[in-house]
Amino acid sequence: MDITDTAQQIVAGDRRALARAITLVESGRADHRAQAAELLGALPRERQALRIGLSGTPGVGKSTFIETFGMMLTGQGLRVAVLAVDPSSARSGGSILGDKTRMDRLARDPNAFIRPSPSQTHLGGVARRTREAVALCEAAGFDVVLIETVGVGQSETVVAQMADLFLLLLAPAGGDELQGVKRGIMEMADVILINKADGDLKATATRTCADYAGALRLMRKRPQDPAGFPKAMMVSALEDTGLNAAWETLQELAGWRRENGFFDRTRATQAQYWFEQDVRAALLAQLDGAQARADMARLGAEVAQGETDPALAAQQMLAALGHKRG
């Protein structure tokens, strides 16, 4: 891959070049990682999209919401990128990657770009390289980047480390109203959207929204939130209701954070977080070497046979890695 040429194509909005670049940054090969770092360094940094993370339990209607919401945004002249992370099998490592097929209308929109990626068993509801894919989409000139998580529940807080705003999508009468006072994903949410507020579920959705609004008032106010946030709202992706109000609410919150310095401060904190994560990942990658695997197997066998204490064996393994680095 010609890095300079690819960077120019991405900046010009070439969708194929963007897709190839995302494939490159998702690769785990050492040579590809070096190329990906070079490519990311060659891209301009002045372009900024509004990064919106979105999570919710399976069956809550994330794909339907994203398609309807995305169509509304493109109808306003905005360019929208969707990074949808699908769960990978812990046994085979494979993924269906079916999110794009469930957003067929948005996939055909010339102002939208949808990229499904496997989570590859990475915890936190997002793929390991999703942050870099977001940077590529920003360089390509997209105005809004929607990051859809796997949808596994309380543990999906990593997306908050790569998004400007975090949406939590919930269903009416899901039985989770008391989750609002728990530490976890609720604590990260900026806006809670009660989806499927239509038909026979509308009255239930109204009660559920009121329950969550009450639960949010019990939580400690965050410095990055203006009065009234975080808040709970009702939407119906099926009937296309409440989405404009939700978008206006997100714009209001993003604008307030920009004016008060929280927007740039949060992005700086996130950049530092991912630097530390990349360092940790690089250290763990040293265990993939042939000698390291042999040492792990030998010490693991000693631990299994009761010849060595697990903590002592871990110290010996770390000492061996330190010696090799020296």
Buried (B, 14 or more C-beta within 10 A) or exposed (E): EEBEEBBBBBBEBBBEBBEBBBBBBBBEEEEBBEBBBBBBEBBEEEBEBBBBBBBBBEEBBBBBBBBBBBBBBBEEEBBBBBBBBBBBEEEEEEBEBEBBEBBEEBBEBEBBBBBBBBBBEBEBBBBBBBBBBBBBBBBBBBBBBBBBBBBBBBBBBBBBBBBBBBBBBBBBBBEBBEBBEEEEBBBBBBBBBBBBBBEEBBEBBBEBBBBBBEBBEEBEEEEBBBEEBBBBBBBBBBBBBBBEEBBEBBEEBBEBBEEEEBBEEBBEEBEEBBEEBBEEEEEEEEEEEEEBEEBBEBBBEBBEEEEBEEEEBEEBBEEBBEEEEE
